[in-house]
Structures are given as structure tokens and as C-alpha cells.
Amino acid sequence: MAYVLQNLLNALTTGSSYALIALGYTMVYGVLRLINFAHGDVYMLGAFIGAYVAQILNPSTNGTLAEQSILQALAGIVVAMLICGLIGYLIERIAYRPLRRSPKLSALITAIGVSMLIEYLAQMQWQLPTSVIGFAHSVADTLHLHGGPFSVIRRAIEGRYFGPNTQSYQLIAGTNKSIPWFTDNLHMSVTLKDLIVIGTTAIALGVLRYIVLHTRMGKAMRAVSINYDAARLMGINIDRTISFTFVLGSMLAAVGGCLEGLNHGNLNNPLIGIQTGLKAFVAAVVGGIGNIPGAAAGGLLIALLETAAVMVHDSHNTAILSPYKDAIAFLVLIAVLLFRPEGLFGKAVPEKV
Amino acid sequence: MKNLLQTAVVLCGIGFSALLGVAADPAGDPIKIGSLNSMTGGNSTFGQSCDGGIRLAAEERNKAGGVLGRPVEIVTADTESQADKTSLAVGKLIDNDHVISVLGEVASSRTNAAAPICQKAKIPLLTPASTNPKVTKFGNYVFRSCFVDDLQGLWIAKFTANDLKLKRAAILTDIKNDYSTGLTKVLKTEFPKLGGEIIGNETYQAGDQDFKGQLTSLKALNPDIIFLPGYYTEVTSICAQARELGITCPFIGGDGWDSDKTLTNGGAAVEGCYFTNHYDASDPDPRVQAFVSKYKSSHNGETPDAMAVLGYDAANILFDAIDRSKSTEGPAIRDALAQTKDFPGVTGNITIDKNRNAVKPGVVLQIKGGKFMLVKRVEP
């Protein structure tokens, strides 16, 4: 029983990342009928930015990893959200808006191009030229700017960003111990970390639901996704609505990225956006592309299926399906597209001839 | 006539440099040797250490007159810790940089990618640290100067069964790496022979971030110890997540654990765990300490790990082979390498056997107090 419960918890935390990213895919598809392939990379950027904020605010000393406080982690999430929101906005303005009247294929190819651009730019090590750092330091020294916020700024200027190496994400101090009530009564391990990930995701989903159902912008988003031209005729500012959708989706992806970092403590490389992004995309399709609750449910479902795959063992206790757990998501995608292409929660819209 | 003049000039030149003596500065075109290593990517410390050891050996050699009287130049090609990039990198070394021999890679999967290319090009490949048996089976141009996993797996099994006296073990295999799958196979054969029982086998892939599913299954089996024959990158996450789930048994692995990142990223989670390795940096043997201090002084006080010392030894073995072969041609160097006998390396006296593997001793280390501590020496 504890075994199943523990796996359920694992699925819940993994599913949270998929859900947050899937929402971005589904919202953009809803308003633009475009699969934004670059979305997974925005998630990656969010994760890395969160890691760098933690590093700048709380540098590690003498080789051991530092641990951050809740406030610092929150700062990381906020900064990541702001920067990723901006990046999402820029991607839309620069890459997709000029192609709005072009065939859908052009936009799709551009999306793939943007995705690869971000991935390969992130594989390079970025650092300000030494002359610029030196100049900044001399300016700060002459103006006697030391200590407090200035040392933070100095660290930010000196930092080396991205590159193909593993990046560690600072743990929030004290969150990786199992909470005793769960260990004693349910014989499972539930850490504060798990609760933070699930809780933050729930809050993000709640905020999104409020925005979509109870604000004017949300109403505009829903209108555009139902009928683009009618929405225009009704006086909705399409450009602003679409930009808003992108920014919102990117912010959610950034939250997902930071939570992933907080949960696992390290980000393997700048290509993590591909794997997770792809699964989130599958989740969005499975739930019904364009359907917001569907995306969240899809994320959870894919995570559950993956976890179930790892649970299958043969008589020698060898995990026989575990090597294929990543393939499970794609098998489900094919099955859904074959038998229920509108997704589990989508509405089958007959094509009017 | 012209030929005779050229030959006469060359002979005079050789005679002149011979008169200058062995300790003269090496002159002439540099001899280019490739360093095929993962300078970036998931296993970046492996490549950086190994390359560091190779370059230290080259620097020393150049101060002592070079190889065949010529300076040695190490050309490093970054494999980015990926097998497909390794093929590209070794191709660049052979075709663009015209190296006469290649040292590398550390990870067996990547060496397995480079070996057929070197074999075909008849460029000798000497791997300092790849322990998977498949590596040297690619052909007679592929050598290794470290022990093989058949031996390493046996040491792990023996240590667990005889020294730690633990009988119920589970294995967590990295199915993406030949190193890990190879060691798993050996452990599955050898451990039962020593009276132990493999109670379960979970798998993961290098690059995974989440291991909670596999660890939850392992926890349900309640093993005495978990074999973790993987690379340090995932080992630290696995141990951290295991401790979070409440798994308290120790983990034991192989030389893939050897990296300072195991200590910094692992922290308390890896405390008390064991792994087998090629050498122990605190070994009082004068050869080891001489190397450690040399490395520290040229690397900001950083203690060399096994990959560094293996790179150093492999480079020196290669230089010695080139000297003995008196040639920069692949076939001649290959033959000289195959005849390496009792070469005095830092990691022991190294002999290349008829399968082009080295027969060497090893050590078992334990992580205690945030440091690697020697527990036992093991002989082949």
C-alpha cells in the first residue's frame, strides 16, 4: 500500500511539471492554432534562471553546495517568471506575428527553428567580456559601491551562464526530510519539497483558472480560441490577447522549471526542455489540445502512466518496462490520435463543408 | 644529386642534435597526440581530469627532451560526454589534426564509439580508463592501460560478500552506458557464486533526473546494499533521493564514482558508501605522492582523481612506446604498445597483455567525513 501511495506521490510531482508546461502549449494552440515548439525551451530557461538567481543571492562557499531560503527560492521563481514572460513575448513578436497570415506550415517550421536556436545558444558558455567586467568593477570601486545589493550585482556581472554542463539548483534548506506523520502512519516518504511542488502548482493552476474565467483578458482569450475572426469583429485586440497568452504560458513554464530544479536539485543540461517539453506536448494533445483543464489532466495522466511502467516487474524483480518508460508517453499519443483525436476532454468538432 | 644533398643535410642535422645530448630542448615538428575527452557535458570532470593528467605528462616529457627528440603536442577534442559527438571528435583528430595516436576516452560507451574509427584508420587508441571488456575487442589497434570490469565487478562482489558480509543486494543499472550494463552482468554472475543474492534490478538512463520510481521499488525489497555501477552525475541524485525516501542501506559502485562532484553534490547522502577505484590519492607510496604534489602545483591545489593519474600513466606509456618504436607510424607504435612490459606507472607496474588490456591492482574506497578513505587494496 505504501508502495502504491509513494509512487502516486512521485507521479503527482512529475505530473505537476508536465501540467504547467502543457498549459502553455494548449493555450497558444487555442488562440493561434500553432504548436509552439519553443515552449519546452522556455521551461528550460526558467529552470536555469532560477538556479542562477539562487547562486547569485546565495553563493556556495568552499566547494559544498549552499542551500537557499524560501524567500530566495521565491525570488528565483519571480525573476524567472519575469524574464521568461519577456522571452515568450519576444518570441511571439519576432518569430510568429509576421507569419500570422502565412500558411500554418511556415509558422510551425519557424517554431522549430526558434526552439533549436534557444537550445544551441544555451549550450554555449555566456560571460561578459573581461574588459566589461573590469570596467564595471572599477566604476563600482570609484563610487565606493560595496556590500549588500552591490555584491549581488557584482556576482551577477561576473557570473558564467549556461554552457553544456550540469547546473545544480539549490535546495530550500530543510525541505528534503520526510515528514514524520507520513513516515510513521503511512510508511511513505513525503517531504516538504514534495508539498511545495504540488502546492505551488495548485496555486498556479488556480490563478490561471481565475484569469481565464473571471477576467476580461481571459474572456478575450477564450473568444479568440473559439472564433478568431468573430473575436476581431467584436473589437477584441487580437495582438494584445495573443501576446498576453504567450506571456502567461511562458510564466507558467518558468514556474514549472523552477519547481523541477527545486525538486531534483540539478538540471542535467540545456537540452532538458526537449524531453520534458515533448512529454508535456503529448499531455496537451492527450487532454485535448486547446482545452485548459484537459492539459492539466493530461499532464497527470502521462506521469501516472510513466510511473506505472516503472512499477512492472518480473519474477526476478527486474524492472522490465522501466527502460521503455519514456516511450509510453508517445505510445499513448499515437493511440489517442488514432482513436480519439480530439483528446480525452476535447469536443469532437465536425468539419462543416 | 639533389636527393644526396638533402640526405646529407638531414644527417648533419641529426648528428648535430645528437651531439646536443638527451636533455636538450626538443626541436623540430611537434609530434601530435590526440586527447579525446569529455571536457564538457554530463561527465565533464572525467575529461577535464584525464586531459589534465595527459598534459602534465606531456609537459614533463618536453622538459626532458620530448619524444624521439621532438616536442609533444597534445591536441584536445571535446566529446561533450556524448557518444555521437565522440565519433565526430576522433574523426577531427585523425583527419584534420593528423595525430599519430589517440589517448581516450574515459567512458566505455564513448571509447566504443571511437575504437572502430581508429582501428580502420590504423591509428593506435589507448584508453586510460575505459573498463568495459568490449573496448579492446574492436581490433588490434585498441589498447587500454587500466583494469577490466570483469575484474572490477568481481572485486565489488567479493568486498560486499566477504568483507561487508552482506548477502541481499539489489542493482540499479544505467542502461544507457556500456560501463554500467557490463558491470551489472558481472555482478549478477559473480555475487551469487559468493553466496549472495541479487534480489532485484532496476534501471535508469544517464541524463534522467528523477529516480523516485525505481528507488521506491527498491525500498520495497529492503536490500542490505544496493549496487550502483553508474557515473557520478546520477549517483549523487540517486543517493540524495534514496535518503529522502528513507532508504538507509549503503550503496556500492565502481570507478565511475570517482569525481570531486560526488562529494560536493552528494554531501551527507553518499556518506558511508563505497566504490572501487584505480588508486588512492593518499597512498604513501613515493611515486603516488610525487605525482599528487606535481598535479596540485599545476592545478591550483586540486587533488588529482583517478582519471588524472590514469591519463598521466597512459600518456607516459604511449610516449615510451613511440620511443621504442622509433617511428611515428601507426603500425610500428601499435606493435611497441603491445610489447609494453612492467612500465613503472604511478598506478603500479603496467604490462599490456595479449588481449591488449592491462593487469593492475585496485582499491576499495569509502566516503567518510566528506572524503575518500582507503578501505582495502585488491590484487588481480
HADDOCK unambig.tbl for C-alpha pairs under 7 A between the chains (distance, minus, plus):
assign (segid A and resid 3 and name CA) (segid B and resid 216 and name CA) 6.65 0.50 0.50
assign (segid A and resid 3 and name CA) (segid B and resid 220 and name CA) 6.79 0.50 0.50
assign (segid A and resid 6 and name CA) (segid B and resid 216 and name CA) 6.95 0.50 0.50
assign (segid A and resid 7 and name CA) (segid B and resid 213 and name CA) 6.12 0.50 0.50
assign (segid A and resid 7 and name CA) (segid B and resid 216 and name CA) 6.98 0.50 0.50
assign (segid A and resid 10 and name CA) (segid B and resid 212 and name CA) 6.53 0.50 0.50
assign (segid A and resid 10 and name CA) (segid B and resid 213 and name CA) 6.85 0.50 0.50
assign (segid A and resid 63 and name CA) (segid B and resid 264 and name CA) 6.15 0.50 0.50
assign (segid A and resid 64 and name CA) (segid B and resid 264 and name CA) 4.88 0.50 0.50
assign (segid A and resid 65 and name CA) (segid B and resid 264 and name CA) 6.30 0.50 0.50
assign (segid A and resid 65 and name CA) (segid B and resid 265 and name CA) 6.53 0.50 0.50
assign (segid A and resid 164 and name CA) (segid B and resid 40 and name CA) 6.07 0.50 0.50
assign (segid A and resid 164 and name CA) (segid B and resid 41 and name CA) 5.11 0.50 0.50
assign (segid A and resid 165 and name CA) (segid B and resid 40 and name CA) 5.77 0.50 0.50
assign (segid A and resid 165 and name CA) (segid B and resid 41 and name CA) 4.49 0.50 0.50
assign (segid A and resid 165 and name CA) (segid B and resid 42 and name CA) 5.96 0.50 0.50
assign (segid A and resid 166 and name CA) (segid B and resid 41 and name CA) 6.76 0.50 0.50
assign (segid A and resid 166 and name CA) (segid B and resid 42 and name CA) 5.93 0.50 0.50
assign (segid A and resid 176 and name CA) (segid B and resid 244 and name CA) 6.04 0.50 0.50
assign (segid A and resid 177 and name CA) (segid B and resid 244 and name CA) 5.94 0.50 0.50
assign (segid A and resid 178 and name CA) (segid B and resid 244 and name CA) 6.22 0.50 0.50
assign (segid A and resid 189 and name CA) (segid B and resid 244 and name CA) 6.88 0.50 0.50
assign (segid A and resid 189 and name CA) (segid B and resid 245 and name CA) 5.01 0.50 0.50
assign (segid A and resid 189 and name CA) (segid B and resid 246 and name CA) 6.61 0.50 0.50
assign (segid A and resid 264 and name CA) (segid B and resid 209 and name CA) 6.41 0.50 0.50
assign (segid A and resid 264 and name CA) (segid B and resid 210 and name CA) 6.82 0.50 0.50
assign (segid A and resid 268 and name CA) (segid B and resid 42 and name CA) 6.82 0.50 0.50
assign (segid A and resid 268 and name CA) (segid B and resid 207 and name CA) 6.22 0.50 0.50
assign (segid A and resid 307 and name CA) (segid B and resid 213 and name CA) 6.22 0.50 0.50
assign (segid A and resid 310 and name CA) (segid B and resid 213 and name CA) 6.23 0.50 0.50
assign (segid A and resid 310 and name CA) (segid B and resid 214 and name CA) 6.56 0.50 0.50
assign (segid A and resid 311 and name CA) (segid B and resid 217 and name CA) 6.89 0.50 0.50
assign (segid A and resid 316 and name CA) (segid B and resid 200 and name CA) 6.30 0.50 0.50
assign (segid A and resid 317 and name CA) (segid B and resid 199 and name CA) 6.63 0.50 0.50
assign (segid A and resid 317 and name CA) (segid B and resid 200 and name CA) 4.48 0.50 0.50
assign (segid A and resid 317 and name CA) (segid B and resid 201 and name CA) 6.24 0.50 0.50
assign (segid A and resid 318 and name CA) (segid B and resid 200 and name CA) 5.37 0.50 0.50
assign (segid A and resid 318 and name CA) (segid B and resid 201 and name CA) 4.46 0.50 0.50
assign (segid A and resid 318 and name CA) (segid B and resid 202 and name CA) 5.96 0.50 0.50
assign (segid A and resid 319 and name CA) (segid B and resid 201 and name CA) 6.27 0.50 0.50
assign (segid A and resid 319 and name CA) (segid B and resid 202 and name CA) 5.18 0.50 0.50
assign (segid A and resid 319 and name CA) (segid B and resid 203 and name CA) 6.82 0.50 0.50
assign (segid A and resid 322 and name CA) (segid B and resid 203 and name CA) 6.30 0.50 0.50
assign (segid A and resid 323 and name CA) (segid B and resid 203 and name CA) 6.49 0.50 0.50
assign (segid A and resid 323 and name CA) (segid B and resid 204 and name CA) 6.74 0.50 0.50
